[in-house]
Amino acid sequence: MSDPQPPQAPEPGRRNWSARRQVGRVRSGQVYYDHAEPAGAAPATPVRERTSPAWRAWQLSALTLSALSLGGYAVLNASGGEARRVMAAVPGEAPHLTLLVAGRDIVYCAPYTPCKDQDTRKVWQPPNTDSIMLIKVDGSKINVLSIPRDTNVGPYDPNRGPASQKVNSQYWSSGLQGLSSAVEEITGERVDYTAVVRTDYVERVIGALGGLDVTVPDIAAYGHPDQRGIQFDDNAANLHVHLQPGPHHLDGKQAVAYLRMRKGVGDDYGRMDHQKQALSQLVGKLKSPGRLAAALPVIVGGLSNGVDTNADAGLVQSLTPALSQVRLNFATLPTNEIPGSYNLAADREALARLWNDDAAQGTAGAKAASVVVEDASGHGLGPRFVKALRQAGYSTVKLQTVPASPEHTQVFTQTEPRAAENLADLLNVSRLQGRRFPVGDGEIGVLLGEDANTLYAALPH
């Protein structure tokens, strides 16, 4: 779719409360998706040694939502005569690499008419990459940064078209290396491997993982104040999502429609927060050997049909299901508005506070932050959980009971990434950093989903 025009790790011996997760299905809702069935170089780096199979699985865990499983081995063909760089193996050594994954829009050959060949360059409207995630693997820590589609690449130039300066237009104009270089300029992070995935590939991967569970809030529908939940229609993209408040189980096609919409969940930031939650849930499913075995053929097969990447597909086949320790931390790139434009300027200083281990302490100590617990377990787990938190040293804990939710248990924050990460380590769950969670400065939120009944079943009554 075209752009709108203006009017820390846990201490040794630390107790971990988590047991094995289980994922349940809930009732489905109505989602329909009308698309026809789609019939600049990165800096040179030293040669790396081969990563062990267990570490390759860390990169597979970073796949799910946008086919983030491109393996722990890659062969990159650099332009301009640069030497091929190969990631090779040191058994037992922790991985340190960065993956860039973007979701590409549907390609249209005429109004309301998707091209049969989704890889054609003869298009009526060039596709954007509106969903962009930078995945930073640093040992056992995986940080996922969502980059807003309107982020400007470099300083804003008023003499150039605003759309051509946005990060979401770089893939179509400059290819994989152009997109990679743009993200490097925006974030200051080196990008090792890049993948751009089509929506049909994401559908297949989510379907192979058993679909996506979502809970729609009971709020006035965007654009339909007389209705509740999500009532979203984008006729230009033939994209329609209609979901009543409450839990829903979505198949692959329905899930992609849900994740693509913007206005139905507030705006581009709301969409990114939903994508983070979905990625966390789907990674949890990859921890199941059965789910992994079912999804791996789809993932590998799609690398030649639906994915444009500079990673070697052969190594994906050697991935092992060593995913039990995977946990993701999520953030959204901080940005500032550019006057006179809808483009956004990246705030590199704020990003450093999010990702830099020394700078990202926040204002509160690890256990001094106020913790807000939302109990959506459906079984009254909240009081036991709060008691355990206080016994662990968290003195300020508030409890709210909300309707049961199939969402996975998660920790979230606005201003305390390090303290939230420590708590997420203790709970063995994901940590999100988003704009849409109801926590204030100096606070950490914990959502207890239905999976918490299994995760923390051992907590005393």
C-alpha positions as CSV (number, residue, x, y, z in Angstrom):
1,M,0.0,0.0,0.0
2,S,1.2,3.5,-0.7
3,D,2.1,6.0,2.0
4,P,-0.7,8.3,3.1
5,Q,-0.3,11.9,1.9
6,P,-0.3,14.8,4.3
7,P,-3.8,17.2,4.7
8,Q,20.6,-8.1,32.8
9,A,21.2,-11.9,33.0
10,P,20.1,-13.7,36.3
11,E,22.6,-14.3,39.0
12,P,24.1,-17.8,39.3
13,G,21.9,-20.1,41.2
14,R,18.9,-17.7,40.9
15,R,15.6,-19.4,41.2
16,N,13.6,-19.6,38.0
17,W,9.8,-20.0,38.5
18,S,9.0,-21.3,35.0
19,A,7.8,-24.7,34.0
20,R,7.2,-25.9,30.4
21,R,4.7,-23.8,28.5
22,Q,1.5,-25.1,26.9
23,V,-0.4,-23.4,24.1
24,G,-4.2,-23.8,23.9
25,R,-6.7,-23.0,21.1
26,V,-9.6,-20.7,21.5
27,R,-12.6,-19.9,19.3
28,S,-12.1,-18.3,16.0
29,G,-13.6,-15.0,14.7
30,Q,-14.3,-13.6,11.3
31,V,-11.3,-12.4,9.3
32,Y,-11.3,-12.3,5.6
33,Y,-8.5,-11.5,3.2
34,D,-9.4,-10.8,-0.4
35,H,-6.0,-10.9,-2.1
36,A,-5.8,-13.4,-5.0
37,E,-3.4,-16.3,-4.3
38,P,0.0,-15.1,-5.4
39,A,0.7,-17.8,-8.2
40,G,24.4,-0.2,-1.0
41,A,26.6,-3.0,0.4
42,A,27.2,-3.7,4.1
43,P,30.6,-3.0,5.5
44,A,33.2,-5.8,5.1
45,T,33.8,-7.9,8.2
46,P,36.3,-10.5,9.2
47,V,35.7,-14.2,8.4
48,R,33.8,-15.9,11.2
49,E,34.1,-19.4,12.4
50,R,31.2,-22.0,12.2
51,T,28.6,-21.8,14.9
52,S,27.5,-25.0,16.6
53,P,24.1,-26.5,15.9
54,A,22.8,-25.5,19.3
55,W,23.6,-21.9,18.6
56,R,22.1,-22.0,15.1
57,A,18.8,-22.8,16.9
58,W,19.0,-19.3,18.5
59,Q,18.7,-17.7,15.1
60,L,15.8,-20.0,14.2
61,S,14.0,-18.7,17.3
62,A,14.2,-15.3,15.9
63,L,12.2,-16.2,12.8
64,T,8.5,-17.0,13.2
65,L,6.5,-13.8,12.4
66,S,8.5,-12.8,9.4
67,A,10.4,-16.0,8.6
68,L,13.2,-15.1,11.0
69,S,14.7,-18.5,10.8
70,L,17.5,-18.0,8.3
71,G,20.1,-20.1,10.1
72,G,23.3,-19.6,12.0
73,Y,25.3,-19.9,8.9
74,A,25.2,-17.5,6.0
75,V,27.2,-16.8,2.8
76,L,27.1,-13.2,1.7
77,N,28.0,-12.0,-1.8
78,A,29.2,-8.5,-1.3
79,S,29.2,-6.0,-4.1
80,G,32.1,-4.0,-5.5
81,G,34.5,-6.9,-5.5
82,E,34.4,-7.4,-1.7
83,A,35.4,-10.9,-0.6
84,R,32.7,-13.4,0.2
85,R,32.3,-13.6,4.0
86,V,31.3,-16.8,5.6
87,M,30.0,-17.5,9.1
88,A,31.6,-20.7,10.1
89,A,32.0,-22.7,13.7
90,V,33.4,-22.6,17.2
91,P,31.5,-25.2,19.2
92,G,30.2,-23.8,22.4
93,E,30.9,-20.2,21.5
94,A,28.0,-17.8,21.9
95,P,26.8,-16.1,18.7
96,H,27.0,-12.4,18.1
97,L,25.2,-11.3,15.0
98,T,22.4,-9.1,13.7
99,L,19.6,-10.1,11.4
100,L,17.4,-7.7,9.5
101,V,13.9,-9.0,8.5
102,A,11.3,-7.1,6.6
103,G,7.8,-8.0,5.4
104,R,7.1,-6.9,1.8
105,D,3.7,-5.7,0.6
106,I,1.6,-7.4,-2.0
107,V,2.7,-6.4,-5.6
108,Y,-0.2,-5.1,-7.7
109,C,-0.3,-5.2,-11.5
110,A,-3.5,-3.1,-11.7
111,P,-5.9,-1.5,-9.1
112,Y,-7.2,-4.2,-6.8
113,T,-5.3,-6.9,-8.8
114,P,-2.4,-8.6,-7.2
115,C,0.2,-9.8,-9.8
116,K,0.3,-13.6,-10.4
117,D,4.1,-13.3,-10.3
118,Q,4.8,-11.7,-7.0
119,D,8.5,-11.3,-7.9
120,T,7.8,-9.3,-11.1
121,R,9.3,-5.8,-11.4
122,K,6.5,-4.7,-13.9
123,V,4.1,-3.4,-11.3
124,W,1.3,-0.8,-11.1
125,Q,2.4,0.2,-7.6
126,P,5.8,-0.5,-6.0
127,P,5.6,-2.5,-2.8
128,N,6.9,-1.1,0.5
129,T,8.5,-3.0,3.4
130,D,6.2,-1.7,6.2
131,S,7.2,-4.3,8.8
132,I,10.9,-4.0,9.6
133,M,12.6,-5.8,12.5
134,L,16.3,-5.7,13.5
135,I,17.2,-8.8,15.5
136,K,20.4,-8.5,17.6
137,V,21.8,-11.8,18.9
138,D,24.3,-11.2,21.7
139,G,25.2,-14.5,23.4
140,S,22.0,-15.8,25.0
141,K,20.2,-12.5,24.7
142,I,18.0,-11.7,21.6
143,N,16.8,-8.1,21.2
144,V,14.2,-7.3,18.6
145,L,13.9,-3.7,17.4
146,S,10.8,-2.6,15.4
147,I,11.6,0.2,13.0
148,P,8.7,2.5,12.1
149,R,7.9,2.5,8.4
150,D,8.2,6.3,8.1
151,T,11.7,6.6,9.6
152,N,13.9,8.8,7.5
153,V,17.3,7.5,6.2
154,G,19.9,10.0,7.2
155,P,19.3,13.7,7.5
156,Y,16.0,14.9,6.0
157,D,16.4,16.7,2.6
158,P,13.5,19.1,1.9
159,N,14.5,19.1,-1.8
160,R,13.8,15.4,-2.2
161,G,10.5,13.6,-2.1
162,P,9.6,12.5,1.4
163,A,8.6,9.0,0.4
164,S,11.9,8.2,-1.2
165,Q,13.7,9.0,2.0
166,K,11.7,6.6,4.2
167,V,13.2,3.3,5.2
168,N,10.2,1.4,3.8
169,S,11.0,2.4,0.2
170,Q,14.6,1.4,0.2
171,Y,14.2,-2.3,-0.7
172,W,12.3,-1.6,-3.9
173,S,14.7,1.1,-5.0
174,S,18.0,-0.4,-3.9
175,G,17.5,-4.1,-3.1
176,L,18.6,-6.1,0.0
177,Q,21.9,-4.3,0.3
178,G,20.2,-0.9,0.0
179,L,17.7,-1.8,2.8
180,S,20.5,-3.2,4.9
181,S,22.7,0.0,4.5
182,A,19.7,2.2,5.3
183,V,19.0,0.4,8.6
184,E,22.7,0.5,9.5
185,E,22.6,4.3,9.0
186,I,19.5,4.6,11.0
187,T,20.5,2.5,14.0
188,G,24.3,2.5,13.9
189,E,24.3,-1.3,14.1
190,R,26.0,-3.5,11.5
191,V,23.6,-5.8,9.7
192,D,25.0,-9.3,9.1
193,Y,22.2,-10.9,7.3
194,T,19.0,-9.7,5.6
195,A,15.7,-11.3,4.6
196,V,12.6,-9.8,2.9
197,V,9.6,-12.0,3.1
198,R,6.3,-12.1,1.2
199,T,3.0,-12.3,3.0
200,D,2.2,-15.7,1.5
201,Y,5.3,-17.1,3.1
202,V,4.4,-15.7,6.5
203,E,1.0,-17.3,6.1
204,R,2.5,-20.7,5.5
205,V,4.9,-20.4,8.4
206,I,2.2,-19.3,10.9
207,G,-0.1,-22.0,9.6
208,A,2.6,-24.6,10.1
209,L,3.0,-23.4,13.7
210,G,-0.7,-23.9,14.4
211,G,-2.0,-20.3,14.0
212,L,-2.1,-17.3,16.3
213,D,-4.2,-16.7,19.4
214,V,-5.2,-13.0,19.9
215,T,-7.5,-11.2,22.3
216,V,-9.4,-8.2,20.9
217,P,-10.1,-5.5,23.5
218,D,-13.6,-4.4,24.2
219,I,-13.2,-0.8,22.9
220,A,-15.0,1.3,20.2
221,A,-13.9,0.1,16.8
222,Y,-11.7,2.5,14.8
223,G,-13.9,4.5,12.4
224,H,-17.0,2.7,13.7
225,P,-17.8,4.3,17.1
226,D,-21.1,2.5,17.3
227,Q,-19.4,-1.0,17.1
228,R,-16.9,-2.8,19.3
229,G,-13.6,-4.6,18.7
230,I,-12.0,-4.4,15.3
231,Q,-13.9,-3.4,12.2
232,F,-11.2,-2.7,9.7
233,D,-11.6,-2.3,5.9
234,D,-8.9,-1.2,3.5
235,N,-10.5,-1.4,0.0
236,A,-7.4,-0.3,-1.8
237,A,-5.5,-3.3,-0.4
238,N,-8.6,-5.6,-0.4
239,L,-7.8,-6.1,3.3
240,H,-10.7,-6.6,5.8
241,V,-10.6,-7.7,9.4
242,H,-13.7,-8.0,11.5
243,L,-13.3,-9.3,15.1
244,Q,-15.6,-9.0,18.1
245,P,-14.1,-8.3,21.5
246,G,-12.6,-11.4,23.2
247,P,-10.3,-14.3,22.3
248,H,-9.8,-15.6,18.8
249,H,-7.7,-18.3,17.1
250,L,-6.5,-17.2,13.6
251,D,-5.1,-19.4,10.9
252,G,-2.2,-18.2,8.8
253,K,-4.1,-16.1,6.3
254,Q,-6.2,-14.5,9.0
255,A,-3.2,-13.8,11.2
256,V,-1.4,-12.0,8.3
257,A,-4.4,-9.8,7.8
258,Y,-4.6,-9.0,11.5
259,L,-0.8,-8.2,11.6
260,R,-0.9,-6.1,8.5
261,M,-3.6,-3.7,9.4
262,R,-2.7,-0.3,11.0
263,K,-5.8,1.7,11.8
264,G,-7.6,-1.3,13.3
265,V,-5.2,-1.3,16.2
266,G,-4.6,2.4,16.5
267,D,-1.7,3.3,14.2
268,D,1.7,2.0,13.0
269,Y,2.9,1.8,16.6
270,G,-0.1,-0.2,17.6
271,R,0.6,-2.6,14.7
272,M,4.2,-3.0,15.7
273,D,3.2,-3.8,19.3
274,H,0.8,-6.5,18.0
275,Q,3.6,-7.9,15.9
276,K,5.9,-8.1,18.9
277,Q,3.3,-10.0,20.9
278,A,2.7,-12.4,17.9
279,L,6.4,-13.0,17.5
280,S,6.8,-13.8,21.2
281,Q,3.9,-16.3,21.0
282,L,5.1,-18.0,17.8
283,V,8.7,-18.4,19.2
284,G,7.1,-20.1,22.2
285,K,5.6,-22.6,19.8
286,L,8.9,-23.2,18.1
287,K,10.2,-24.5,21.4
288,S,8.0,-27.6,21.0
289,P,9.8,-30.3,19.0
290,G,6.6,-31.3,17.3
291,R,5.8,-27.7,16.2
292,L,9.4,-27.3,15.0
293,A,9.3,-30.5,13.0
294,A,6.1,-29.4,11.3
295,A,7.3,-25.9,10.5
296,L,10.9,-26.6,9.4
297,P,10.0,-28.0,5.9
298,V,7.8,-25.0,5.3
299,I,10.5,-22.6,6.5
300,V,13.2,-24.3,4.4
301,G,11.0,-24.7,1.3
302,G,10.0,-21.1,1.4
303,L,13.5,-19.8,1.2
304,S,13.3,-20.3,-2.5
305,N,9.7,-19.3,-2.8
306,G,8.7,-16.2,-0.9
307,V,12.0,-15.0,0.7
308,D,14.7,-12.7,-0.7
309,T,17.7,-13.3,1.4
310,N,21.5,-13.4,1.4
311,A,21.6,-16.4,3.8
312,D,22.3,-19.9,2.8
313,A,19.2,-22.1,3.0
314,G,21.2,-25.4,3.4
315,L,22.2,-24.6,7.0
316,V,18.6,-24.1,8.0
317,Q,18.1,-27.9,7.5
318,S,20.7,-28.6,10.2
319,L,19.0,-26.5,12.9
320,T,18.1,-28.4,16.0
321,P,15.2,-27.8,18.3
322,A,17.4,-26.5,21.2
323,L,15.0,-23.6,21.8
324,S,14.0,-24.2,25.4
325,Q,16.1,-21.2,26.7
326,V,15.1,-18.7,24.0
327,R,13.6,-15.5,25.3
328,L,13.2,-12.3,23.4
329,N,13.4,-8.6,24.4
330,F,11.4,-6.2,22.3
331,A,11.7,-2.4,21.7
332,T,10.5,0.2,19.2
333,L,13.0,2.5,17.6
334,P,12.6,5.9,19.4
335,T,11.9,8.7,16.8
336,N,11.1,12.4,16.7
337,E,8.8,14.1,14.2
338,I,10.4,16.0,11.4
339,P,8.7,19.5,11.0
340,G,6.9,19.9,7.8
341,S,6.9,16.2,7.0
342,Y,5.3,12.9,8.1
343,N,8.8,11.4,8.1
344,L,10.4,10.5,11.4
345,A,14.0,11.1,12.6
346,A,15.7,8.3,14.6
347,D,16.7,9.2,18.1
348,R,20.0,7.4,18.3
349,E,20.7,8.6,21.9
350,A,17.4,7.2,23.1
351,L,18.2,3.9,21.2
352,A,21.5,3.7,23.0
353,R,19.7,3.8,26.3
354,L,17.6,0.9,25.2
355,W,20.3,-1.3,23.8
356,N,23.5,-0.3,25.5
357,D,24.1,-2.4,28.6
358,D,25.7,0.4,30.6
359,A,23.3,3.1,29.6
360,A,20.0,1.2,29.8
361,Q,19.8,1.1,33.5
362,G,16.7,3.4,33.8
363,T,15.9,5.4,36.8
364,A,14.9,2.6,39.1
365,G,17.0,-0.2,40.6
366,A,16.5,-3.8,39.5
367,K,13.9,-4.4,42.4
368,A,13.1,-0.8,43.2
369,A,10.7,-0.3,40.3
370,S,7.0,-0.4,40.9
371,V,5.5,-3.6,39.4
372,V,1.9,-3.7,38.1
373,V,0.5,-7.2,37.6
374,E,-2.5,-7.8,35.4
375,D,-3.9,-11.2,36.2
376,A,-5.5,-12.6,33.0
377,S,-4.8,-16.2,34.1
378,G,-8.4,-17.0,34.6
379,H,-7.7,-19.0,37.7
380,G,-6.9,-16.4,40.3
381,L,-3.2,-16.8,40.2
382,G,-2.5,-13.1,40.9
383,P,-2.4,-13.1,44.7
384,R,0.1,-16.1,44.8
385,F,2.2,-14.5,42.2
386,V,2.3,-11.1,43.9
387,K,3.3,-12.8,47.2
388,A,6.1,-14.6,45.5
389,L,7.3,-11.3,43.9
390,R,7.4,-9.6,47.3
391,Q,9.3,-12.5,48.8
392,A,11.8,-12.1,45.9
393,G,12.5,-8.5,46.9
394,Y,10.0,-6.5,44.9
395,S,8.4,-4.3,47.6
396,T,6.0,-2.3,45.5
397,V,3.6,-4.6,43.6
398,K,0.1,-3.7,42.5
399,L,-2.5,-6.3,41.3
400,Q,-5.3,-5.9,38.8
401,T,-7.6,-8.8,37.8
402,V,-8.7,-8.7,34.1
403,P,-10.6,-11.1,31.9
404,A,-8.8,-14.3,31.0
405,S,-6.5,-14.1,28.0
406,P,-4.8,-16.7,25.8
407,E,-1.8,-14.3,25.3
408,H,1.5,-15.5,26.7
409,T,2.8,-14.1,30.0
410,Q,5.1,-11.2,29.4
411,V,6.9,-8.3,31.1
412,F,6.7,-4.8,29.6
413,T,7.9,-1.3,30.4
414,Q,8.3,2.2,29.1
415,T,11.4,3.5,30.9
416,E,13.0,0.6,32.8
417,P,14.4,-1.8,30.3
418,R,17.2,-3.2,32.5
419,A,14.9,-3.7,35.6
420,A,12.3,-5.2,33.3
421,E,14.8,-7.5,31.8
422,N,15.9,-8.7,35.2
423,L,12.4,-9.5,36.1
424,A,11.8,-11.3,32.8
425,D,14.9,-13.4,33.5
426,L,13.5,-14.4,36.8
427,L,10.1,-15.3,35.3
428,N,11.6,-16.8,32.1
429,V,9.3,-14.8,29.8
430,S,9.6,-12.2,27.1
431,R,10.1,-8.5,27.7
432,L,8.3,-6.0,25.5
433,Q,9.0,-2.3,25.1
434,G,6.0,-0.7,23.6
435,R,4.0,2.5,23.6
436,R,0.6,0.9,24.2
437,F,1.0,-0.8,27.5
438,P,-0.7,1.0,30.5
439,V,2.4,1.5,32.7
440,G,4.0,4.8,33.7
441,D,7.5,6.1,34.2
442,G,9.4,3.9,36.6
443,E,6.9,1.1,36.4
444,I,7.2,-2.5,35.1
445,G,4.1,-4.4,34.0
446,V,3.5,-8.1,34.1
447,L,0.6,-9.7,32.1
448,L,-0.2,-13.2,33.5
449,G,-1.8,-15.0,30.6
450,E,-3.4,-18.4,30.7
451,D,0.0,-20.1,30.3
452,A,1.0,-18.7,33.7
453,N,-1.1,-21.4,35.3
454,T,1.4,-23.9,34.0
455,L,4.5,-21.7,34.2
456,Y,4.0,-21.0,37.9
457,A,2.0,-24.0,39.0
458,A,4.5,-24.7,41.8
459,L,3.9,-21.4,43.6
460,P,2.5,-22.2,47.1
461,H,-1.1,-21.4,47.8
